[in-house]
Structure formats: structure tokens, C-alpha cells
Amino acid sequence: QVQLVESGGGLVQPGESLRLSCAASGSILSIYSMGWYRQAPGKQRELVAAITNGDTNYADSVKGRFTISRDNAKNKVNLQMNSLKPEDTAVYYCHAYNDYPIGRHSWGQGTKVTVSS
């Protein structure tokens, strides 16, 4: 089982940057994939970015602005968020998938990002 703790959320103005971090503990060596989801008020949760075996995947709405990174120890994942827009406002959740001993999904408690003038 993996425990995830997010940090880095806050209030920023449009065009500014923010970096989210997620620290994993527990069965960290078995983490196969990590990523970030977000849920805006009144909307469904959506995938923002994910990284698996060095390959990355981004939502179309954040391509070119956000960058996900993961260290080789598989215990941390970051999301660099540049050129933030008001529509990026949401609670961001760290996610991890373990493939050993069985497939399991883990979620952090979330960190709030507010982009407003």
C-alpha cells in the first residue's frame, strides 16, 4: 500500500507558476505509474498528467504548460505548472498505481490550486 501526501498548492495570479509535489511512502518500490488528477468545482475528476516508465501523458488543456517529473526511486512526483489560467483552479490529487503484489490504486488527500486575479 502506498501513502501519498501532496504539497505546493496555493493562490496565484493568471500567468504565474506553481509547483506541486507528492511524496510517497509504503510500497514505493512497486509503484508502476504516478500522476496528477484534478477536480474543479462542479466538474468531474480528470487526469492532468501521468508518468510511467519514463513516458509522460498530458491532458490537452495543459500540454506545453505543465511538466510532470518523477525521481528514479519512485517515491516523489512533481507537477510544474506554468502559465496558469483561471480554469486550472481545482483540487489536485496525487495518484499512484502499484503492480506488485497486485494492482492497486492510491490517492492523496488533495491540494487546492486557485488561479485568480
Secondary structure as the mmCIF struct_conf table of DSSP 4:
data_model
#
loop_
_struct_conf.conf_type_id
_struct_conf.id
_struct_conf.beg_label_comp_id
_struct_conf.beg_label_asym_id
_struct_conf.beg_label_seq_id
_struct_conf.end_label_comp_id
_struct_conf.end_label_asym_id
_struct_conf.end_label_seq_id
STRN STRN1 VAL A 2 SER A 7
STRN STRN2 GLY A 10 VAL A 12
TURN_TY1_P TURN_TY1_P1 PRO A 14 GLY A 15
STRN STRN3 LEU A 18 GLY A 26
BEND BEND1 SER A 27 SER A 27
HELX_RH_3T_P HELX_RH_3T_P1 ILE A 28 SER A 30
STRN STRN4 ILE A 31 GLN A 39
TURN_TY1_P TURN_TY1_P2 PRO A 41 GLY A 42
BEND BEND2 LYS A 43 LYS A 43
STRN STRN5 GLU A 46 THR A 52
TURN_TY1_P TURN_TY1_P3 ASN A 53 GLY A 54
STRN STRN6 ASP A 55 TYR A 58
TURN_TY1_P TURN_TY1_P4 ASP A 60 ARG A 65
STRN STRN7 PHE A 66 ARG A 70
TURN_TY1_P TURN_TY1_P5 ASN A 72 ALA A 73
BEND BEND3 LYS A 74 ASN A 75
STRN STRN8 LYS A 76 MET A 81
BEND BEND4 SER A 83 SER A 83
HELX_RH_3T_P HELX_RH_3T_P2 PRO A 86 ASP A 88
STRN STRN9 ALA A 90 ASN A 98
BEND BEND5 TYR A 100 ILE A 102
STRN STRN10 ARG A 104 TRP A 107
STRN STRN11 THR A 111 VAL A 115
#
